[in-house]
Amino acid sequence: MDENIIESEEVVDQEIEEVDLDRIADISIETLQGILAHFDVGEITIDEYEGDEGELILDITGDDLAVLIGRYGRTLDSLQFLISAINFRKLGFRYPVVVDVEGYKSRQRDKIENIARSAARRAVTQDRDIPLRPMNPYERRLVHIALKDDNRVTTESEGEGPNRHVVVSPA
């Protein structure tokens, strides 16, 4: 059975190589523009670039975009989920796409990474587990990535559903 999984992953990698990033970006932008046509956001610009982790980042800029971010970024998260789901249906495989509004997610990423480093310092100095606030999967992933090379601590996600959070522990 493991051979089937490996073969499956190789097929997906091969498919991604065959479908270039420009096509993924074109499909993502077209889908995003179609969705945004239903919002009253005025004139917008969508910039595309490749992120540090190989993901496609679509950054929307314009005049009145707070409605796209929503409370605690929930509308933006939902928009990103829709784009990913539609892309999967159109492409037949998943490719990481991050939808951002005027650098909001970039600022949030910096904030989460700072929280993670602070929790690591506290875990080491206080020699105890430091549970973080509940986070969505993207935020939890950022914490794990931020601390993966810090050999003083380990990270683990705990809890269920909306209460799922990361615990930073001394190594």
C-alpha positions in Angstrom: 0.0 0.0 0.0 2.9 2.4 0.7 4.1 2.0 -2.9 0.6 3.2 -4.1 0.9 6.3 -1.9 4.4 7.1 -3.2 3.3 6.5 -6.8 0.3 8.8 -6.2 2.5 11.6 -4.8 4.9 11.2 -7.8 1.9 11.6 -10.2 0.7 14.7 -8.4 4.3 16.2 -8.5 4.5 15.3 -12.2 1.1 17.0 -12.9 2.2 20.1 -11.1 5.4 20.3 -13.2 3.3 19.9 -16.4 0.9 22.7 -15.4 3.0 25.7 -14.9 2.6 28.3 -12.2 1.3 30.9 -14.7 -1.7 28.7 -15.5 -2.5 28.2 -11.8 -2.2 31.9 -11.3 -4.5 32.7 -14.3 -7.1 30.3 -13.0 -6.9 31.6 -9.5 -7.1 35.3 -10.6 -10.0 34.6 -12.9 -11.9 32.8 -10.1 -11.0 35.5 -7.6 -12.2 38.3 -9.9 -15.5 36.4 -10.5 -16.1 36.2 -6.8 -15.1 39.8 -6.1 -17.5 41.0 -8.7 -20.2 40.3 -6.1 -18.6 42.6 -3.6 -18.8 46.4 -3.7 -15.1 47.0 -3.5 -14.6 49.4 -6.4 -11.4 49.2 -8.5 -8.9 46.5 -7.4 -5.5 45.2 -8.4 -4.4 41.6 -7.9 -0.6 41.1 -7.7 0.7 37.6 -7.9 4.0 36.2 -6.6 5.6 33.1 -5.2 5.9 32.8 -1.4 8.8 31.5 0.7 7.1 28.1 1.0 6.5 27.7 -2.8 2.9 28.9 -2.5 1.2 31.2 -4.9 0.3 34.5 -3.2 -2.5 36.8 -4.6 -2.4 40.2 -3.0 -5.5 42.4 -3.6 -5.1 46.1 -3.3 -7.7 48.8 -3.7 -9.6 51.6 -1.9 -12.2 50.0 0.4 -11.2 46.4 1.1 -12.0 46.0 4.8 -15.1 44.0 3.8 -12.8 41.4 2.2 -10.8 40.9 5.4 -13.8 40.7 7.8 -13.7 40.2 11.5 -10.4 38.5 12.6 -9.7 37.8 8.9 -12.5 35.2 8.7 -13.9 36.5 5.4 -10.4 36.5 3.9 -9.9 32.9 5.1 -13.2 31.9 3.6 -12.3 33.5 0.3 -9.0 31.6 0.3 -10.8 28.4 1.0 -13.2 29.0 -2.0 -10.3 29.7 -4.3 -8.5 26.5 -3.2 -11.6 24.4 -3.6 -12.4 25.8 -7.0 -8.8 25.4 -8.2 -8.8 21.8 -7.0 -11.9 21.1 -9.1 -10.5 22.8 -12.2 -6.9 21.5 -11.9 -7.5 18.1 -10.4 -4.8 18.6 -7.7 -4.2 20.9 -4.8 -1.7 23.8 -5.1 -1.2 26.1 -2.2 -2.7 29.5 -2.9 -2.8 32.3 -0.3 -5.2 35.2 -0.8 -4.1 38.4 0.9 -5.6 41.9 1.1 -3.0 44.7 1.2 -0.5 42.6 3.1 -2.9 41.8 5.9 -1.8 38.1 6.1 1.8 39.1 5.9 1.4 41.3 9.0 -0.6 38.6 10.7 2.2 36.1 9.9 4.8 38.3 11.5 2.6 38.7 14.6 2.1 34.9 14.9 5.8 34.3 14.4 6.6 36.8 17.2 4.0 35.1 19.5 5.7 31.7 18.7 9.2 33.0 19.5 8.0 34.7 22.7 6.2 31.4 23.8 9.5 29.5 23.1 11.5 31.9 25.3 8.9 31.6 28.1 8.8 27.8 27.8 12.6 27.6 28.2 12.9 30.2 31.0 9.9 28.9 33.0 10.6 25.3 32.1 6.9 24.6 31.5 4.5 24.0 28.6 3.1 27.2 27.1 -0.4 26.8 25.5 -1.2 29.4 22.9 -4.7 30.7 22.0 -6.9 28.7 19.7 -5.8 29.1 16.1 -6.9 28.2 12.6 -4.8 25.6 10.7 -2.9 28.2 8.8 -1.8 30.0 12.0 -0.9 26.7 13.8 1.2 25.8 10.8 3.0 29.2 11.0 3.9 28.5 14.7 5.2 25.0 13.9 7.3 26.4 11.0 8.6 29.3 13.1 9.9 27.0 15.8 10.9 23.9 13.8 14.6 24.9 13.9 14.6 25.9 17.6 16.1 22.8 19.3 15.2 24.2 22.8 11.5 23.6 22.3 8.9 21.3 20.7 5.5 22.1 19.4 2.3 20.1 19.3 -1.3 20.9 18.3 -3.9 19.9 20.8 -7.7 20.2 21.2 -10.6 19.8 18.8 -12.4 22.1 16.4 -12.3 25.8 17.2 -10.4 25.1 20.4 -7.4 23.5 18.6 -4.2 25.2 19.7 -0.4 24.8 19.8 1.5 23.9 22.9 5.1 25.0 23.1 7.1 22.7 25.4 10.8 22.8 26.5 12.8 20.1 24.8 
